[in-house]
């Protein structure tokens, strides 16, 4: 596996561990990045080191916000991590419908952040967000009285919390109604609902529908008889295996990055040498590239630079001249 391909997949997995606080040891994570830096050079680990800086800076930023924030944000237990776009993998930004209290906390944090940093923009991404809900089930509403109220704490993803909170307004909702009310993408609403109904012992939601695939007409009802011996319950998400499409997307991004790097190598070499033959330029690209590159790929990048007038064809056959 080429170094840049390894870096792309390693960065994606490291980002998930850091955001979800799933690292077994932060010291081990930092040590691994240091080993990669020693082996592959400082340029290889620039983005990885930027991720650690963001995590450390984010903690101080949230602490400063909570010191000056309204009591509602503190009672909510609001926290977030500010990630710089250049260092982290790209995550989908869905226009989800957050609870009102969360929206107010987000806006307050946004004002606090932009007040400290001018010229920046801030977007909230719920894709890997986490949430803890306090749930009280009153049996007499859903079933004949069987005892006192049941109180639990549910630890779940932000998407799961947004869906489950809809059942504060109604006991039963259809798939289509939930999708409209939450704004979740189709793939996320499906995996979220499956996580609530998959527990055959005592699911949080009961589904009325035929077949394994969810349909828009399927109805979901909150389970008023939900029971668990635990007070704090972790609601697992349905884990989707890394599909060929997801792997292909990472490889495509790596391929695009390689094109930019080959362009930069060609321009840098030609700027220094001013005039080179096609064969000599290929040799320079092969010598400077940190990843496998073929002659045909390099030729395409040369043609692109010719079209953009970084280079021109010399009067001598098979020779290029740099355009200042």
Phi and psi restraints in degrees (value plus and minus 20) as a CYANA .aco file:
   2 UNK   PHI     -86.4   -46.4
   2 UNK   PSI     135.8   175.8
   3 UNK   PHI     -81.8   -41.8
   3 UNK   PSI     -61.8   -21.8
   4 UNK   PHI     -90.3   -50.3
   4 UNK   PSI     -51.1   -11.1
   5 UNK   PHI     -88.5   -48.5
   5 UNK   PSI     -64.5   -24.5
   6 UNK   PHI     -79.3   -39.3
   6 UNK   PSI     -63.1   -23.1
   7 UNK   PHI     -82.2   -42.2
   7 UNK   PSI     -59.1   -19.1
   8 UNK   PHI     -84.6   -44.6
   8 UNK   PSI     -65.6   -25.6
   9 UNK   PHI     -92.5   -52.5
   9 UNK   PSI     -58.3   -18.3
  10 UNK   PHI     -83.9   -43.9
  10 UNK   PSI     -62.1   -22.1
  11 UNK   PHI     -85.5   -45.5
  11 UNK   PSI     -58.1   -18.1
  12 UNK   PHI     -83.5   -43.5
  12 UNK   PSI     -64.7   -24.7
  13 UNK   PHI     -91.9   -51.9
  13 UNK   PSI     -58.7   -18.7
  14 UNK   PHI     -83.7   -43.7
  14 UNK   PSI     -61.1   -21.1
  15 UNK   PHI     -79.7   -39.7
  15 UNK   PSI     -62.4   -22.4
  16 UNK   PHI     -84.7   -44.7
  16 UNK   PSI     -60.9   -20.9
  17 UNK   PHI     -85.2   -45.2
  17 UNK   PSI     -61.4   -21.4
  18 UNK   PHI     -88.5   -48.5
  18 UNK   PSI     -63.3   -23.3
  19 UNK   PHI     -87.5   -47.5
  19 UNK   PSI     -60.1   -20.1
  20 UNK   PHI    -109.7   -69.7
  20 UNK   PSI     -17.4    22.6
  21 UNK   PHI      36.0    76.0
  21 UNK   PSI      24.8    64.8
  22 UNK   PHI    -124.2   -84.2
  22 UNK   PSI     -14.2    25.8
  23 UNK   PHI     -90.9   -50.9
  23 UNK   PSI     112.1   152.1
  24 UNK   PHI     -87.6   -47.6
  24 UNK   PSI     -50.7   -10.7
  25 UNK   PHI    -176.0  -136.0
  25 UNK   PSI      99.0   139.0
  26 UNK   PHI     -86.4   -46.4
  26 UNK   PSI     -53.6   -13.6
  27 UNK   PHI     -82.2   -42.2
  27 UNK   PSI     -59.9   -19.9
  28 UNK   PHI     -86.9   -46.9
  28 UNK   PSI     -58.1   -18.1
  29 UNK   PHI     -83.5   -43.5
  29 UNK   PSI     -66.0   -26.0
  30 UNK   PHI     -84.3   -44.3
  30 UNK   PSI     -60.3   -20.3
  31 UNK   PHI     -83.0   -43.0
  31 UNK   PSI     -59.6   -19.6
  32 UNK   PHI     -83.3   -43.3
  32 UNK   PSI     -61.7   -21.7
  33 UNK   PHI     -85.8   -45.8
  33 UNK   PSI     -57.5   -17.5
  34 UNK   PHI     -83.2   -43.2
  34 UNK   PSI     -60.0   -20.0
  35 UNK   PHI     -84.3   -44.3
  35 UNK   PSI     -60.5   -20.5
  36 UNK   PHI     -85.1   -45.1
  36 UNK   PSI     -56.8   -16.8
  37 UNK   PHI     -85.1   -45.1
  37 UNK   PSI     -63.6   -23.6
  38 UNK   PHI     -84.7   -44.7
  38 UNK   PSI     -56.0   -16.0
  39 UNK   PHI    -102.3   -62.3
  39 UNK   PSI     -60.0   -20.0
  40 UNK   PHI    -131.9   -91.9
  40 UNK   PSI     -29.5    10.5
  41 UNK   PHI      82.9   122.9
  41 UNK   PSI     141.8   181.8
  42 UNK   PHI     -85.7   -45.7
  42 UNK   PSI     -54.9   -14.9
  43 UNK   PHI     -83.7   -43.7
  43 UNK   PSI     -48.6    -8.6
  44 UNK   PHI     -89.0   -49.0
  44 UNK   PSI     -52.0   -12.0
  45 UNK   PHI    -127.9   -87.9
  45 UNK   PSI      -7.9    32.1
  46 UNK   PHI     -76.8   -36.8
  46 UNK   PSI     -68.4   -28.4
  47 UNK   PHI     -89.4   -49.4
  47 UNK   PSI     -57.2   -17.2
  48 UNK   PHI     -83.7   -43.7
  48 UNK   PSI     -62.8   -22.8
  49 UNK   PHI     -87.6   -47.6
  49 UNK   PSI     -54.0   -14.0
  50 UNK   PHI     -83.7   -43.7
  50 UNK   PSI     -53.4   -13.4
  51 UNK   PHI     -84.3   -44.3
  51 UNK   PSI     -61.7   -21.7
  52 UNK   PHI     -87.1   -47.1
  52 UNK   PSI     -57.6   -17.6
  53 UNK   PHI     -83.5   -43.5
  53 UNK   PSI     -60.0   -20.0
  54 UNK   PHI     -83.7   -43.7
  54 UNK   PSI     -62.6   -22.6
  55 UNK   PHI     -83.0   -43.0
  55 UNK   PSI     -64.6   -24.6
  56 UNK   PHI     -87.5   -47.5
  56 UNK   PSI     -61.7   -21.7
  57 UNK   PHI     -88.9   -48.9
  57 UNK   PSI     -53.2   -13.2
  58 UNK   PHI     -84.5   -44.5
  58 UNK   PSI     -55.4   -15.4
  59 UNK   PHI     -82.2   -42.2
  59 UNK   PSI     -66.1   -26.1
  60 UNK   PHI     -86.3   -46.3
  60 UNK   PSI     -55.1   -15.1
  61 UNK   PHI     -85.9   -45.9
  61 UNK   PSI     -64.3   -24.3
  62 UNK   PHI     -86.3   -46.3
  62 UNK   PSI     -59.4   -19.4
  63 UNK   PHI     -81.5   -41.5
  63 UNK   PSI     -62.6   -22.6
  64 UNK   PHI     -87.0   -47.0
  64 UNK   PSI     -53.8   -13.8
  65 UNK   PHI     -87.5   -47.5
  65 UNK   PSI     -65.4   -25.4
  66 UNK   PHI     -85.9   -45.9
  66 UNK   PSI     -46.5    -6.5
  67 UNK   PHI     -87.5   -47.5
  67 UNK   PSI     -48.6    -8.6
  68 UNK   PHI    -133.7   -93.7
  68 UNK   PSI     -18.8    21.2
  69 UNK   PHI    -101.5   -61.5
  69 UNK   PSI     147.9   187.9
  70 UNK   PHI     -89.7   -49.7
  70 UNK   PSI     136.0   176.0
  71 UNK   PHI     -76.6   -36.6
  71 UNK   PSI     -49.3    -9.3
  72 UNK   PHI     -80.3   -40.3
  72 UNK   PSI     -63.8   -23.8
  73 UNK   PHI     -84.8   -44.8
  73 UNK   PSI     -56.9   -16.9
  74 UNK   PHI     -89.0   -49.0
  74 UNK   PSI     -62.3   -22.3
  75 UNK   PHI     -86.7   -46.7
  75 UNK   PSI     -51.8   -11.8
  76 UNK   PHI     -89.8   -49.8
  76 UNK   PSI     -42.1    -2.1
  77 UNK   PHI      53.5    93.5
  77 UNK   PSI      11.6    51.6
  78 UNK   PHI     -84.9   -44.9
  78 UNK   PSI     114.4   154.4
  79 UNK   PHI    -172.8  -132.8
  79 UNK   PSI     134.8   174.8
  80 UNK   PHI    -175.7  -135.7
  80 UNK   PSI     148.1   188.1
  81 UNK   PHI    -141.9  -101.9
  81 UNK   PSI     106.3   146.3
  82 UNK   PHI    -111.7   -71.7
  82 UNK   PSI      96.3   136.3
  83 UNK   PHI    -132.8   -92.8
  83 UNK   PSI     111.1   151.1
  84 UNK   PHI     -99.4   -59.4
  84 UNK   PSI     115.9   155.9
  85 UNK   PHI     -78.3   -38.3
  85 UNK   PSI     -57.9   -17.9
  86 UNK   PHI     -88.2   -48.2
  86 UNK   PSI     -47.0    -7.0
  87 UNK   PHI    -112.6   -72.6
  87 UNK   PSI     -48.5    -8.5
  88 UNK   PHI    -124.0   -84.0
  88 UNK   PSI     136.2   176.2
  89 UNK   PHI     -81.4   -41.4
  89 UNK   PSI     139.4   179.4
  90 UNK   PHI    -104.2   -64.2
  90 UNK   PSI     111.3   151.3
  91 UNK   PHI    -135.5   -95.5
  91 UNK   PSI     127.4   167.4
  92 UNK   PHI     -86.1   -46.1
  92 UNK   PSI     115.2   155.2
  93 UNK   PHI    -123.6   -83.6
  93 UNK   PSI      83.0   123.0
  94 UNK   PHI    -117.1   -77.1
  94 UNK   PSI     120.4   160.4
  95 UNK   PHI    -102.7   -62.7
  95 UNK   PSI      53.4    93.4
  96 UNK   PHI    -105.7   -65.7
  96 UNK   PSI     138.9   178.9
  97 UNK   PHI    -116.8   -76.8
  97 UNK   PSI      76.2   116.2
  98 UNK   PHI     -92.1   -52.1
  98 UNK   PSI     135.1   175.1
  99 UNK   PHI     -79.5   -39.5
  99 UNK   PSI     131.9   171.9
 100 UNK   PHI     -77.3   -37.3
 100 UNK   PSI     -61.8   -21.8
 101 UNK   PHI     -83.4   -43.4
 101 UNK   PSI     -56.1   -16.1
 102 UNK   PHI     -89.9   -49.9
 102 UNK   PSI     -60.1   -20.1
 103 UNK   PHI     -80.8   -40.8
 103 UNK   PSI     -62.7   -22.7
 104 UNK   PHI     -83.5   -43.5
 104 UNK   PSI     -60.6   -20.6
 105 UNK   PHI     -86.4   -46.4
 105 UNK   PSI     -59.3   -19.3
 106 UNK   PHI     -82.8   -42.8
 106 UNK   PSI     -65.3   -25.3
 107 UNK   PHI     -84.4   -44.4
 107 UNK   PSI     -59.2   -19.2
 108 UNK   PHI     -84.7   -44.7
 108 UNK   PSI     -62.7   -22.7
 109 UNK   PHI     -86.3   -46.3
 109 UNK   PSI     -59.1   -19.1
 110 UNK   PHI     -80.8   -40.8
 110 UNK   PSI     -64.4   -24.4
 111 UNK   PHI     -83.6   -43.6
 111 UNK   PSI     -60.8   -20.8
 112 UNK   PHI     -82.6   -42.6
 112 UNK   PSI     -64.5   -24.5
 113 UNK   PHI     -87.9   -47.9
 113 UNK   PSI     -68.0   -28.0
 114 UNK   PHI     -88.4   -48.4
 114 UNK   PSI     -44.1    -4.1
 115 UNK   PHI     -89.2   -49.2
 115 UNK   PSI     -46.3    -6.3
 116 UNK   PHI    -111.3   -71.3
 116 UNK   PSI     -45.9    -5.9
 117 UNK   PHI    -152.0  -112.0
 117 UNK   PSI      88.5   128.5
 118 UNK   PHI    -104.0   -64.0
 118 UNK   PSI     131.5   171.5
 119 UNK   PHI      57.6    97.6
 119 UNK   PSI      -6.3    33.7
 120 UNK   PHI    -134.4   -94.4
 120 UNK   PSI     141.1   181.1
 121 UNK   PHI    -142.7  -102.7
 121 UNK   PSI     134.0   174.0
 122 UNK   PHI    -154.5  -114.5
 122 UNK   PSI     105.8   145.8
 123 UNK   PHI    -145.3  -105.3
 123 UNK   PSI     114.7   154.7
 124 UNK   PHI    -109.6   -69.6
 124 UNK   PSI     109.8   149.8
 125 UNK   PHI    -138.7   -98.7
 125 UNK   PSI     100.8   140.8
 126 UNK   PHI    -113.7   -73.7
 126 UNK   PSI     -20.7    19.3
 127 UNK   PHI     -74.7   -34.7
 127 UNK   PSI     -63.0   -23.0
 128 UNK   PHI    -134.3   -94.3
 128 UNK   PSI      -2.8    37.2
 129 UNK   PHI     -88.1   -48.1
 129 UNK   PSI     130.2   170.2
 130 UNK   PHI    -140.7  -100.7
 130 UNK   PSI     135.3   175.3
 131 UNK   PHI    -172.5  -132.5
 131 UNK   PSI     127.4   167.4
 132 UNK   PHI    -139.3   -99.3
 132 UNK   PSI     101.4   141.4
 133 UNK   PHI    -126.7   -86.7
 133 UNK   PSI     119.5   159.5
 134 UNK   PHI    -117.0   -77.0
 134 UNK   PSI     101.4   141.4
 135 UNK   PHI    -135.3   -95.3
 135 UNK   PSI     113.7   153.7
 136 UNK   PHI    -142.8  -102.8
 136 UNK   PSI      99.3   139.3
 137 UNK   PHI    -125.0   -85.0
 137 UNK   PSI     104.2   144.2
 138 UNK   PHI    -122.2   -82.2
 138 UNK   PSI      84.0   124.0
 139 UNK   PHI     -75.9   -35.9
 139 UNK   PSI     -55.5   -15.5
 140 UNK   PHI     -84.6   -44.6
 140 UNK   PSI     -39.7     0.3
 141 UNK   PHI     -95.7   -55.7
 141 UNK   PSI     -57.1   -17.1
 142 UNK   PHI    -122.8   -82.8
 142 UNK   PSI     -42.4    -2.4
 143 UNK   PHI    -174.9  -134.9
 143 UNK   PSI     148.9   188.9
 144 UNK   PHI     -75.9   -35.9
 144 UNK   PSI     122.8   162.8
 145 UNK   PHI     -74.2   -34.2
 145 UNK   PSI     108.9   148.9
 146 UNK   PHI    -146.1  -106.1
 146 UNK   PSI     -20.1    19.9
 147 UNK   PHI     135.2   175.2
 147 UNK   PSI    -183.8  -143.8
 148 UNK   PHI     -98.5   -58.5
 148 UNK   PSI     154.3   194.3
 149 UNK   PHI     -84.0   -44.0
 149 UNK   PSI     128.2   168.2
 150 UNK   PHI    -122.9   -82.9
 150 UNK   PSI     103.9   143.9
 151 UNK   PHI    -135.8   -95.8
 151 UNK   PSI     111.7   151.7
 152 UNK   PHI    -160.0  -120.0
 152 UNK   PSI     140.5   180.5
 153 UNK   PHI    -134.8   -94.8
 153 UNK   PSI     105.1   145.1
 154 UNK   PHI    -130.3   -90.3
 154 UNK   PSI     101.2   141.2
 155 UNK   PHI    -119.1   -79.1
 155 UNK   PSI     102.4   142.4
 156 UNK   PHI    -174.4  -134.4
 156 UNK   PSI     157.4   197.4
 157 UNK   PHI     -95.7   -55.7
 157 UNK   PSI     142.9   182.9
 158 UNK   PHI     -82.6   -42.6
 158 UNK   PSI     -58.8   -18.8
 159 UNK   PHI     -81.2   -41.2
 159 UNK   PSI     -63.1   -23.1
 160 UNK   PHI     -83.3   -43.3
 160 UNK   PSI     -61.6   -21.6
 161 UNK   PHI     -84.3   -44.3
 161 UNK   PSI     -61.3   -21.3
 162 UNK   PHI     -82.0   -42.0
 162 UNK   PSI     -59.2   -19.2
 163 UNK   PHI     -90.0   -50.0
 163 UNK   PSI     -67.9   -27.9
 164 UNK   PHI     -85.0   -45.0
 164 UNK   PSI     -53.6   -13.6
 165 UNK   PHI     -85.8   -45.8
 165 UNK   PSI     -38.8     1.2
 166 UNK   PHI     -85.2   -45.2
 166 UNK   PSI     -42.8    -2.8
 167 UNK   PHI    -102.9   -62.9
 167 UNK   PSI     -15.9    24.1
 168 UNK   PHI     -93.9   -53.9
 168 UNK   PSI     -43.1    -3.1
 169 UNK   PHI    -115.0   -75.0
 169 UNK   PSI     -47.4    -7.4
 170 UNK   PHI    -173.9  -133.9
 170 UNK   PSI     127.6   167.6
 171 UNK   PHI     -96.3   -56.3
 171 UNK   PSI     -52.3   -12.3
 172 UNK   PHI    -150.2  -110.2
 172 UNK   PSI     112.8   152.8
 173 UNK   PHI    -159.9  -119.9
 173 UNK   PSI     128.9   168.9
 174 UNK   PHI    -106.2   -66.2
 174 UNK   PSI     146.5   186.5
 175 UNK   PHI     -77.8   -37.8
 175 UNK   PSI     -66.5   -26.5
 176 UNK   PHI     -82.8   -42.8
 176 UNK   PSI     -61.1   -21.1
 177 UNK   PHI     -84.3   -44.3
 177 UNK   PSI     -60.5   -20.5
 178 UNK   PHI     -86.8   -46.8
 178 UNK   PSI     -60.0   -20.0
 179 UNK   PHI     -85.2   -45.2
 179 UNK   PSI     -60.2   -20.2
 180 UNK   PHI     -87.8   -47.8
 180 UNK   PSI     -61.5   -21.5
 181 UNK   PHI     -91.7   -51.7
 181 UNK   PSI     -50.3   -10.3
 182 UNK   PHI    -118.2   -78.2
 182 UNK   PSI     -49.1    -9.1
 183 UNK   PHI      56.1    96.1
 183 UNK   PSI      -7.5    32.5
 184 UNK   PHI     -92.2   -52.2
 184 UNK   PSI     125.1   165.1
 185 UNK   PHI     -80.2   -40.2
 185 UNK   PSI     135.7   175.7
 186 UNK   PHI     -76.2   -36.2
 186 UNK   PSI     -66.2   -26.2
 187 UNK   PHI     -85.0   -45.0
 187 UNK   PSI     -53.9   -13.9
 188 UNK   PHI     -96.8   -56.8
 188 UNK   PSI     -58.9   -18.9
 189 UNK   PHI     -85.7   -45.7
 189 UNK   PSI     -54.6   -14.6
 190 UNK   PHI     -89.0   -49.0
 190 UNK   PSI     -68.5   -28.5
 191 UNK   PHI     -88.2   -48.2
 191 UNK   PSI     -50.5   -10.5
 192 UNK   PHI     -88.5   -48.5
 192 UNK   PSI     -65.8   -25.8
 193 UNK   PHI     -85.6   -45.6
 193 UNK   PSI     -56.9   -16.9
 194 UNK   PHI     -84.1   -44.1
 194 UNK   PSI     -53.6   -13.6
 195 UNK   PHI     -87.0   -47.0
 195 UNK   PSI     -47.1    -7.1
 196 UNK   PHI    -104.8   -64.8
 196 UNK   PSI     -44.5    -4.5
 197 UNK   PHI    -124.7   -84.7
 197 UNK   PSI     -29.5    10.5
 198 UNK   PHI     -92.2   -52.2
 198 UNK   PSI     -45.5    -5.5
 199 UNK   PHI     -92.7   -52.7
 199 UNK   PSI      83.7   123.7
 200 UNK   PHI     -89.8   -49.8
 200 UNK   PSI     -45.8    -5.8
 201 UNK   PHI     -88.4   -48.4
 201 UNK   PSI     -76.0   -36.0
 202 UNK   PHI    -174.3  -134.3
 202 UNK   PSI      60.6   100.6
 203 UNK   PHI     -92.2   -52.2
 203 UNK   PSI     135.5   175.5
 204 UNK   PHI     -92.6   -52.6
 204 UNK   PSI     -53.3   -13.3
 205 UNK   PHI    -143.8  -103.8
 205 UNK   PSI     122.5   162.5
 206 UNK   PHI    -124.0   -84.0
 206 UNK   PSI     113.6   153.6
 207 UNK   PHI    -124.9   -84.9
 207 UNK   PSI     117.9   157.9
 208 UNK   PHI    -134.9   -94.9
 208 UNK   PSI      84.4   124.4
 209 UNK   PHI     159.4   199.4
 209 UNK   PSI     137.8   177.8
 210 UNK   PHI    -121.9   -81.9
 210 UNK   PSI     127.4   167.4
 211 UNK   PHI      64.8   104.8
 211 UNK   PSI     145.8   185.8
 212 UNK   PHI     -99.0   -59.0
 212 UNK   PSI     -51.4   -11.4
 213 UNK   PHI    -100.3   -60.3
 213 UNK   PSI     117.1   157.1
 214 UNK   PHI     -95.0   -55.0
 214 UNK   PSI     120.0   160.0
 215 UNK   PHI    -136.6   -96.6
 215 UNK   PSI     139.3   179.3
 216 UNK   PHI     -82.8   -42.8
 216 UNK   PSI     -45.4    -5.4
 217 UNK   PHI    -105.8   -65.8
 217 UNK   PSI     -27.9    12.1
 218 UNK   PHI     -80.2   -40.2
 218 UNK   PSI     120.6   160.6
 219 UNK   PHI    -130.5   -90.5
 219 UNK   PSI     120.1   160.1
 220 UNK   PHI    -143.9  -103.9
 220 UNK   PSI     109.4   149.4
 221 UNK   PHI    -141.5  -101.5
 221 UNK   PSI     114.5   154.5
 222 UNK   PHI     -85.9   -45.9
 222 UNK   PSI     115.4   155.4
 223 UNK   PHI    -103.1   -63.1
 223 UNK   PSI      77.7   117.7
 224 UNK   PHI     -89.6   -49.6
 224 UNK   PSI     -32.1     7.9
 225 UNK   PHI    -123.0   -83.0
 225 UNK   PSI      -1.0    39.0
 226 UNK   PHI     -78.1   -38.1
 226 UNK   PSI     111.8   151.8
 227 UNK   PHI    -158.0  -118.0
 227 UNK   PSI     125.9   165.9
 228 UNK   PHI    -178.0  -138.0
 228 UNK   PSI     124.2   164.2
 229 UNK   PHI     -92.0   -52.0
 229 UNK   PSI     -41.8    -1.8
 230 UNK   PHI    -107.0   -67.0
 230 UNK   PSI     126.2   166.2
 231 UNK   PHI    -104.9   -64.9
 231 UNK   PSI     -63.8   -23.8
 232 UNK   PHI    -119.8   -79.8
 232 UNK   PSI     100.7   140.7
 233 UNK   PHI    -140.5  -100.5
 233 UNK   PSI     109.1   149.1
 234 UNK   PHI    -112.5   -72.5
 234 UNK   PSI      97.8   137.8
 235 UNK   PHI    -113.9   -73.9
 235 UNK   PSI      85.8   125.8
 236 UNK   PHI     -93.2   -53.2
 236 UNK   PSI     126.5   166.5
 237 UNK   PHI    -104.0   -64.0
 237 UNK   PSI     136.0   176.0
 238 UNK   PHI     -93.4   -53.4
 238 UNK   PSI      95.0   135.0
 239 UNK   PHI    -100.3   -60.3
 239 UNK   PSI     101.8   141.8
 240 UNK   PHI    -113.2   -73.2
 240 UNK   PSI     109.9   149.9
 241 UNK   PHI     -87.0   -47.0
 241 UNK   PSI     129.2   169.2
 242 UNK   PHI     -84.8   -44.8
 242 UNK   PSI      90.6   130.6
 243 UNK   PHI     -99.8   -59.8
 243 UNK   PSI     147.6   187.6
 244 UNK   PHI     -82.8   -42.8
 244 UNK   PSI     -54.1   -14.1
 245 UNK   PHI     -83.9   -43.9
 245 UNK   PSI     -61.9   -21.9
 246 UNK   PHI     -85.8   -45.8
 246 UNK   PSI     -61.4   -21.4
 247 UNK   PHI     -83.7   -43.7
 247 UNK   PSI     -60.0   -20.0
 248 UNK   PHI     -83.4   -43.4
 248 UNK   PSI     -57.3   -17.3
 249 UNK   PHI     -83.0   -43.0
 249 UNK   PSI     -62.5   -22.5
 250 UNK   PHI     -83.9   -43.9
 250 UNK   PSI     -63.8   -23.8
 251 UNK   PHI     -84.6   -44.6
 251 UNK   PSI     -55.2   -15.2
 252 UNK   PHI     -85.6   -45.6
 252 UNK   PSI     -63.0   -23.0
 253 UNK   PHI     -82.2   -42.2
 253 UNK   PSI     -59.4   -19.4
 254 UNK   PHI     -83.4   -43.4
 254 UNK   PSI     -62.1   -22.1
 255 UNK   PHI     -82.2   -42.2
 255 UNK   PSI     -60.8   -20.8
 256 UNK   PHI     -85.2   -45.2
 256 UNK   PSI     -61.4   -21.4
 257 UNK   PHI     -82.9   -42.9
 257 UNK   PSI     -57.0   -17.0
 258 UNK   PHI     -84.6   -44.6
 258 UNK   PSI     -57.9   -17.9
 259 UNK   PHI     -79.7   -39.7
 259 UNK   PSI     -64.7   -24.7
 260 UNK   PHI     -83.2   -43.2
 260 UNK   PSI     -58.6   -18.6
 261 UNK   PHI     -89.5   -49.5
 261 UNK   PSI     -59.5   -19.5
 262 UNK   PHI     -84.4   -44.4
 262 UNK   PSI     -62.0   -22.0
 263 UNK   PHI     -77.5   -37.5
 263 UNK   PSI     -64.7   -24.7
 264 UNK   PHI     -84.0   -44.0
 264 UNK   PSI     -59.9   -19.9
 265 UNK   PHI     -83.8   -43.8
 265 UNK   PSI     -65.7   -25.7
 266 UNK   PHI     -81.7   -41.7
 266 UNK   PSI     -67.4   -27.4
 267 UNK   PHI     -83.6   -43.6
 267 UNK   PSI     -62.6   -22.6
 268 UNK   PHI     -82.9   -42.9
 268 UNK   PSI     -64.0   -24.0
 269 UNK   PHI     -86.3   -46.3
 269 UNK   PSI     -65.5   -25.5
 270 UNK   PHI     -88.6   -48.6
 270 UNK   PSI     -52.4   -12.4
 271 UNK   PHI     -85.9   -45.9
 271 UNK   PSI     -54.8   -14.8
 272 UNK   PHI    -100.5   -60.5
 272 UNK   PSI     -57.0   -17.0
 273 UNK   PHI    -116.9   -76.9
 273 UNK   PSI     -39.6     0.4
 274 UNK   PHI      50.5    90.5
 274 UNK   PSI     -62.9   -22.9
 275 UNK   PHI    -167.5  -127.5
 275 UNK   PSI     106.9   146.9
 276 UNK   PHI    -166.0  -126.0
 276 UNK   PSI     132.6   172.6
 277 UNK   PHI     -99.0   -59.0
 277 UNK   PSI     144.1   184.1
 278 UNK   PHI     -80.0   -40.0
 278 UNK   PSI     -64.0   -24.0
 279 UNK   PHI     -84.5   -44.5
 279 UNK   PSI     -63.0   -23.0
 280 UNK   PHI     -85.7   -45.7
 280 UNK   PSI     -57.4   -17.4
 281 UNK   PHI     -87.2   -47.2
 281 UNK   PSI     -59.5   -19.5
 282 UNK   PHI     -80.6   -40.6
 282 UNK   PSI     -62.7   -22.7
 283 UNK   PHI     -82.6   -42.6
 283 UNK   PSI     -59.7   -19.7
 284 UNK   PHI     -84.9   -44.9
 284 UNK   PSI     -60.6   -20.6
 285 UNK   PHI     -84.7   -44.7
 285 UNK   PSI     -65.4   -25.4
 286 UNK   PHI     -82.2   -42.2
 286 UNK   PSI     -55.5   -15.5
 287 UNK   PHI     -94.5   -54.5
 287 UNK   PSI     -53.1   -13.1
 288 UNK   PHI    -113.0   -73.0
 288 UNK   PSI     -41.3    -1.3
 289 UNK   PHI     -90.2   -50.2
 289 UNK   PSI     120.5   160.5
 290 UNK   PHI    -115.4   -75.4
 290 UNK   PSI      -7.7    32.3
 291 UNK   PHI    -168.1  -128.1
 291 UNK   PSI     142.2   182.2
 292 UNK   PHI     -83.1   -43.1
 292 UNK   PSI     112.2   152.2
 293 UNK   PHI    -161.8  -121.8
 293 UNK   PSI     117.5   157.5
 294 UNK   PHI    -118.3   -78.3
 294 UNK   PSI     145.0   185.0
 295 UNK   PHI     -85.4   -45.4
 295 UNK   PSI     -58.0   -18.0
 296 UNK   PHI     -86.8   -46.8
 296 UNK   PSI     -59.6   -19.6
 297 UNK   PHI     -84.6   -44.6
 297 UNK   PSI     -61.5   -21.5
 298 UNK   PHI     -85.4   -45.4
 298 UNK   PSI     -59.2   -19.2
 299 UNK   PHI     -81.1   -41.1
 299 UNK   PSI     -59.1   -19.1
 300 UNK   PHI     -83.5   -43.5
 300 UNK   PSI     -59.8   -19.8
 301 UNK   PHI     -89.9   -49.9
 301 UNK   PSI     -54.7   -14.7
 302 UNK   PHI     -84.2   -44.2
 302 UNK   PSI     -62.9   -22.9
 303 UNK   PHI     -82.1   -42.1
 303 UNK   PSI     -58.7   -18.7
 304 UNK   PHI     -83.7   -43.7
 304 UNK   PSI     -62.8   -22.8
 305 UNK   PHI     -88.5   -48.5
 305 UNK   PSI     -52.1   -12.1
 306 UNK   PHI     -85.3   -45.3
 306 UNK   PSI     -62.3   -22.3
 307 UNK   PHI     -83.2   -43.2
 307 UNK   PSI     -55.2   -15.2
 308 UNK   PHI    -109.0   -69.0
 308 UNK   PSI     -15.9    24.1
 309 UNK   PHI      45.3    85.3
 309 UNK   PSI      11.0    51.0
 310 UNK   PHI     -99.3   -59.3
 310 UNK   PSI     -51.6   -11.6
 311 UNK   PHI    -146.2  -106.2
 311 UNK   PSI     139.2   179.2
 312 UNK   PHI    -154.3  -114.3
 312 UNK   PSI     133.3   173.3
 313 UNK   PHI     -96.5   -56.5
 313 UNK   PSI     112.2   152.2
 314 UNK   PHI     -97.9   -57.9
 314 UNK   PSI     143.7   183.7
 315 UNK   PHI     -85.7   -45.7
 315 UNK   PSI     -45.0    -5.0
 316 UNK   PHI     -98.3   -58.3
 316 UNK   PSI     116.2   156.2
 317 UNK   PHI     -79.5   -39.5
 317 UNK   PSI     118.1   158.1
 318 UNK   PHI      46.6    86.6
 318 UNK   PSI      10.0    50.0
 319 UNK   PHI    -149.7  -109.7
 319 UNK   PSI     123.0   163.0
 320 UNK   PHI    -139.9   -99.9
 320 UNK   PSI     129.7   169.7
 321 UNK   PHI    -143.9  -103.9
 321 UNK   PSI     119.2   159.2
 322 UNK   PHI     -98.3   -58.3
 322 UNK   PSI     115.1   155.1
 323 UNK   PHI    -117.7   -77.7
 323 UNK   PSI      96.8   136.8
